């Protein structure tokens, strides 16, 4: 349908994922298979589902995968809050990632609205 790499929301989601991987390197080792893994999976699911949706044949299918991306963005946002509250995430990293994830969510909502129109 279209090249996902041309979408600004995919670029931001990819950047978000890279930053999540960077900050989670410093999470406690006992969190490797729980919170670290969950945050990384939810973050990487955002650009992955955008990419998958762009490979589909209809706007309805694309919208479906964009909605999955939006759900993953909300999940990642929660894991950021949890990481901050557990003191695994520095305040400045939390602020930067929170701003980025909320920009991504807004862009996804706008794109979903346009695709469905």
KABEL-V662105 format. One record per pair of residues at least 24 apart in sequence whose ideal C-beta (glycine too) atoms are under 7 Angstrom apart, sorted by the first residue. I is the first residue (numbers start at 1). GAP is how many residues later the second one is. Records with the same first field share a line. If there is no record, write none. Layout:
I = GAP  GAP
//
This chain:
1 = 53  54  55  56  61
2 = 52
3 = 51
4 = 46  47  50
7 = 43
8 = 99
9 = 41  95  98  99  102
10 = 37  40  41
12 = 88  91  92  95
13 = 33  34  37  91
14 = 33
16 = 27  30  81  84  85  88
17 = 26  27  29  30
19 = 78
20 = 77
23 = 66  70
27 = 61
28 = 60
31 = 57
35 = 44  47  48
38 = 41
39 = 37  40  44
42 = 30  33  34  37
43 = 33
45 = 27
46 = 26  27  30  58
59 = 56
62 = 53
63 = 49  52  53
66 = 42  45  46  49
67 = 45
69 = 39
70 = 35  38  39  42
73 = 28  31  32  35
76 = 25
77 = 24
//
